[in-house]
Amino acid sequence: MSLKKRVLSGNRPTGRLHWGNYFGALRNWIEIQDEYECYYFVADWHALTTGYENSREIFPSIKEILKDWLSCGLDPKKSTIFLQSWVPEHAELHLLLSMITPLGWLERVPSFKDMQQQLADRDLNMYGFLGYPLLQTADILIYNAHLVPVGEDQVAHLEFAREVVRRFHSIMGREVFVEPKPLLTSSPRVPGLDGRKMSKSFDNAIYLADDEETVRKKMMQAVTDPARKRRDDPGNPDVCNIFAYHKLFTESEKIKEIASCCRNAEIGCVDCKKMCIENALGFWRPVREKRAAWDGREDELLEILREGSIRARKTARAVMEDVRKAICIDYK
């Protein structure tokens, strides 16, 4: 039995991963693989909560996500990599937790109304959308994960899971679950090409799978300081998307020089973009090469997922046995 604390996190298969996904989560997942017992899953059921009418797109996206994960350094020998729907205990625990979770708790989850507003063009008046935080809770508790990697803005979401744990223990009179805690991770702000948060929904993303020509074209179109109209106008790097990308791909000492040159109009936006583009391409080139090596090997990708799901289900089954005993529905 591992003495390491257990970590759980996942991605919805809604398309290829972009720079924001990497720097916001995936890079941290890779860095903690040796320190913790890590479970990382492709959340295909969660993809249905907002994209139920596009379910045919899920399976191709699963394979694209796996290519991104593996090419960036997620290691199936170090981490359990699995598919949510191949571990049906997630659904069983979700069902049982739904019997004790007050409706008002779901309605007050911070992201519920935010997502309704962001996706106003979709019909989301479904239980699946309302209940997705509870399914997330089941995802965590079914492995008794000690830690969930989150940013500070996501801590409130994890508190919902902790409240469900306390309510379950209070009602059943028996402790079954670990109360998950946030594993706070630092992540840089990665703006999209238009300055908003990088997102597939906003059509402002640069993807890990984009070829070099596509990356060049997208970055040349990126918004810089909107107040800088001419080459000899001083710029403000703090409001420039390209400068935000420099912070990801350019050496720290060089970043200071670029900021000074921008403020003193010693460098133009086009030259600044070209410099940043070359640094970005150099950063992603090894990843892109590894990713391309997986093309045509989809059966191997699915085998990795299948083996990981078998390991994950072994853990999930053990937890579900304790849950059924606590609820007195093991009937033995």
Secondary structure as UniProt FT lines:
FT   STRAND          6..11
FT   HELIX           19..21
FT   HELIX           22..26
FT   HELIX           27..31
FT   TURN            32..35
FT   STRAND          37..42
FT   HELIX           44..51
FT   HELIX           52..57
FT   HELIX           58..72
FT   TURN            76..78
FT   STRAND          79..83
FT   HELIX           84..86
FT   HELIX           89..98
FT   TURN            99..100
FT   HELIX           103..107
FT   HELIX           110..118
FT   TURN            119..121
FT   HELIX           127..130
FT   HELIX           132..141
FT   TURN            142..144
FT   STRAND          147..150
FT   HELIX           152..154
FT   HELIX           155..172
FT   STRAND          181..184
FT   TURN            193..194
FT   TURN            200..203
FT   TURN            208..209
FT   HELIX           212..220
FT   TURN            226..227
FT   TURN            231..232
FT   HELIX           237..239
FT   HELIX           241..249
FT   HELIX           252..263
FT   TURN            264..265
FT   HELIX           269..292
FT   TURN            293..296
FT   HELIX           298..327
//
